[in-house]
Amino acid sequence: MSRVLVVGGTGLAGRAVTAEAVARGHQVVVAARRIPDDDSPAYVDGVAYVTADLVTGAGLEEAVDGVDVLIDASNAGGRRASHVFAHGSRNLLHTAARYGVGHAVLLSIAGIDGARYPYYRSKLAQERTYLDSPLEVRIVRTTQFHDFVTSVFERGRRFGTVTAPSSTRVQPIALTDVARVLVDAAEGSGEPGTRTVGGPRVESARSLARQWKDATGTRRPILSVRLGGPLGSAWRAGRHLAPEHAVDGGTGYAAWLTESA
Ligand SMILES: NC(=O)c1ccc[n+]([C@@H]2O[C@H](COP(=O)([O-])OP(=O)(O)OC[C@H]3O[C@@H](n4cnc5c(N)ncnc54)[C@H](OP(=O)(O)O)[C@@H]3O)[C@@H](O)[C@H]2O)c1
């Protein structure tokens, strides 16, 4: 059993990682700016919650104290992304090194090398910060989460449609699979460095949207939308896919929809 810190352990991926680490018998500390109430879906029984802010550094010493390995599943959007991913990671890793934390695992995104999309560039800066740190680092890049792909379909709701990016294939992955791989890495599985893990299947966004329609029973029509900017072109080019790194025995989108119903 190790003492594992999950930074951003109240978020979408962080909760799954926290639950997986607890289930494997680790002693788990979660750090985030807001601590969930015990009736919140973000709350995992048996976890020590610490209020900490990556950017200001408040609470980080308490969070890393006595920790063997940290898993970073934090996130930020828009302009905050570069602060949290670069500056926040530096704060975290500097404090962790001072407190003798030996290992770190970072959740990142498949196919971001050479990206022009600002959020992906911030993730690359975060990866460099990790790789330059004195800790033994494992970066796990994954493809898009099932939940994220679903949120794209749901964006059409206010227009009475199901939005699906046109000419785009996706290889979505279940958070339970992401969590399994991240906790494996925290336990020292695989060589230090960067690895990529993808969902079990590559499918068109339209086909996934159809599966979502079938599962939810919505009668809204699918609207193909051409995603603009550097993200749209990267996705149409399939740079976010990793078919050669499909997760072993992973839960596909249709099975995930059935399980989540
Ligand atoms: N979405 C995808 O499909 C996908 C695919 C591959 C990789 N990823 C990566 O997965 C990671 C997690 O994404 P997610 O969607 O699970 O995130 P999320 O649900 O938005 O959760 C973010 C977490 O970070 C915490 N956080 C944010 N700012 C913080 C700060 N300044 N100090 C401390 N904690 C902070 C949040 O808690 P508080 O707000 O309370 O602080 C929360 O616990 C991201 O790095 C993302 O790039 C995502």
The ligand as a Gaussian input file, in Angstrom:
#p B3LYP/6-31G(d) Opt

LIG

0 1
 N      -11.702000      15.392000     -21.605000
 C      -11.017000      14.443000     -22.227000
 O      -11.554000      13.726000     -23.072000
 C       -9.552000      14.226000     -21.875000
 C       -8.801000      13.268000     -22.590000
 C       -7.473000      13.048000     -22.211000
 C       -6.911000      13.754000     -21.152000
 N       -7.673000      14.702000     -20.510000
 C       -7.037000      15.423000     -19.401000
 O       -7.602000      14.943000     -18.189000
 C       -7.392000      15.908000     -17.172000
 C       -8.604000      15.944000     -16.269000
 O       -9.726000      16.384000     -17.014000
 P      -11.189000      16.367000     -16.369000
 O      -12.154000      16.664000     -17.459000
 O      -11.357000      15.156000     -15.535000
 O      -11.100000      17.639000     -15.395000
 P      -12.261000      18.323000     -14.527000
 O      -13.451000      17.443000     -14.422000
 O      -12.448000      19.708000     -15.056000
 O      -11.578000      18.405000     -13.074000
 C      -10.522000      19.278000     -12.833000
 C      -10.002000      19.063000     -11.428000
 O       -8.897000      19.960000     -11.218000
 C       -9.129000      20.703000     -10.017000
 N       -8.478000      22.003000     -10.143000
 C       -8.698000      22.949000     -11.086000
 N       -7.923000      24.020000     -10.862000
 C       -7.190000      23.741000      -9.750000
 C       -6.217000      24.451000      -9.006000
 N       -5.838000      25.693000      -9.351000
 N       -5.664000      23.865000      -7.922000
 C       -6.051000      22.608000      -7.547000
 N       -6.959000      21.886000      -8.223000
 C       -7.535000      22.446000      -9.305000
 C      -10.651000      20.790000      -9.916000
 O      -11.101000      21.046000      -8.602000
 P      -11.385000      22.570000      -8.093000
 O      -12.039000      23.286000      -9.235000
 O      -12.236000      22.412000      -6.866000
 O      -10.029000      23.115000      -7.772000
 C      -11.017000      19.364000     -10.323000
 O      -10.814000      18.484000      -9.240000
 C       -7.079000      17.236000     -17.895000
 O       -5.728000      17.576000     -17.692000
 C       -7.322000      16.926000     -19.357000
 O       -6.437000      17.598000     -20.203000
 C       -8.958000      14.945000     -20.825000

